[in-house]
Amino acid sequence: MIWFQTNGQFISPWIKKNPILVSILGGTIISYMFIRATALIAGYYDGAIWPGRFIGFSMGITSFAFLTWYFMGEGINTKTLVSLGLATCLICVQLFWK
């Protein structure tokens, strides 16, 4: 959702014309989702919030790379591929290392 809120201006004339409305509507929903997700992750990891930060960061890189490639046609070069690999490693460490 964040990708569409910030980059939608490049693919939709309506979003480009209505940034305040997009930020109010999207920002409220996105903020609520972040608050709930943080609570769920902290609950799963016995109150620790660092795992949620790493998972969120890694998922952000992954989704940004895919959505930018799909909607904007920006290719995935070697640097992006290495970043995606590292993001995958971060996710795996947080999910599977107990």
C-alpha positions as CSV (number, residue, x, y, z in Angstrom):
1,M,0.0,0.0,0.0
2,I,2.8,2.4,0.8
3,W,4.4,1.8,-2.6
4,F,1.1,2.9,-4.3
5,Q,0.7,5.8,-2.0
6,T,4.1,7.3,-2.7
7,N,4.7,6.1,-6.3
8,G,1.1,6.1,-7.6
9,Q,1.6,9.6,-8.8
10,F,3.8,8.2,-11.7
11,I,1.1,5.7,-12.8
12,S,-2.2,7.4,-12.1
13,P,-3.2,11.0,-13.0
14,W,-5.9,10.9,-10.2
15,I,-3.3,10.1,-7.5
16,K,-1.1,12.9,-8.9
17,K,-3.9,15.4,-8.7
18,N,-5.1,14.3,-5.2
19,P,-2.0,13.8,-3.0
20,I,-3.7,15.1,0.2
21,L,-6.7,12.8,-0.2
22,V,-4.4,9.9,-0.9
23,S,-2.2,10.6,2.1
24,I,-5.2,11.0,4.5
25,L,-7.0,7.9,3.3
26,G,-4.0,5.7,2.7
27,G,-2.0,7.0,5.6
28,T,-4.7,6.2,8.1
29,I,-5.1,2.6,6.9
30,I,-1.4,2.0,6.6
31,S,-0.7,3.4,10.1
32,Y,-3.3,1.2,11.6
33,M,-1.9,-1.9,9.8
34,F,1.6,-1.1,11.1
35,I,0.4,-0.7,14.6
36,R,-1.4,-4.0,14.5
37,A,1.4,-5.8,12.8
38,T,3.9,-4.5,15.4
39,A,1.7,-5.8,18.2
40,L,1.4,-9.2,16.5
41,I,5.1,-9.6,15.8
42,A,6.0,-8.5,19.3
43,G,3.6,-11.0,20.7
44,Y,5.1,-13.8,18.6
45,Y,8.7,-12.9,19.6
46,D,7.9,-12.6,23.4
47,G,7.8,-8.8,23.4
48,A,10.9,-8.2,21.2
49,I,10.4,-5.6,18.6
50,W,13.7,-5.8,16.7
51,P,12.6,-8.9,14.6
52,G,9.6,-6.8,13.3
53,R,11.9,-4.1,12.2
54,F,14.1,-6.5,10.2
55,I,11.1,-8.3,8.7
56,G,9.5,-5.0,7.8
57,F,12.7,-3.7,6.2
58,S,13.3,-6.8,4.2
59,M,9.7,-7.1,3.0
60,G,9.8,-3.4,2.0
61,I,12.8,-4.0,-0.2
62,T,11.3,-7.1,-1.7
63,S,7.9,-5.6,-2.5
64,F,9.5,-2.3,-3.7
65,A,11.8,-4.2,-6.2
66,F,8.9,-6.3,-7.5
67,L,6.4,-3.4,-7.8
68,T,8.9,-1.0,-9.4
69,W,9.8,-3.7,-11.9
70,Y,6.2,-4.6,-12.6
71,F,4.6,-1.1,-12.8
72,M,7.5,1.1,-13.7
73,G,9.5,-1.2,-15.9
74,E,12.7,-0.7,-14.0
75,G,14.8,-3.8,-14.4
76,I,16.4,-5.7,-11.6
77,N,20.1,-5.3,-11.9
78,T,22.9,-7.0,-10.0
79,K,22.9,-4.6,-7.1
80,T,19.1,-5.0,-6.7
81,L,19.4,-8.8,-7.0
82,V,22.1,-8.8,-4.2
83,S,19.9,-6.6,-2.0
84,L,17.0,-9.0,-2.5
85,G,19.2,-11.9,-1.6
86,L,20.3,-10.1,1.6
87,A,16.7,-9.2,2.4
88,T,15.7,-12.9,2.0
89,C,18.5,-13.8,4.4
90,L,17.3,-11.3,7.0
91,I,13.7,-12.7,6.7
92,C,15.0,-16.2,7.1
93,V,17.1,-15.4,10.1
94,Q,14.2,-13.7,11.9
95,L,11.7,-16.4,11.1
96,F,13.8,-19.6,11.6
97,W,16.5,-18.7,14.1
98,K,15.1,-19.2,17.6
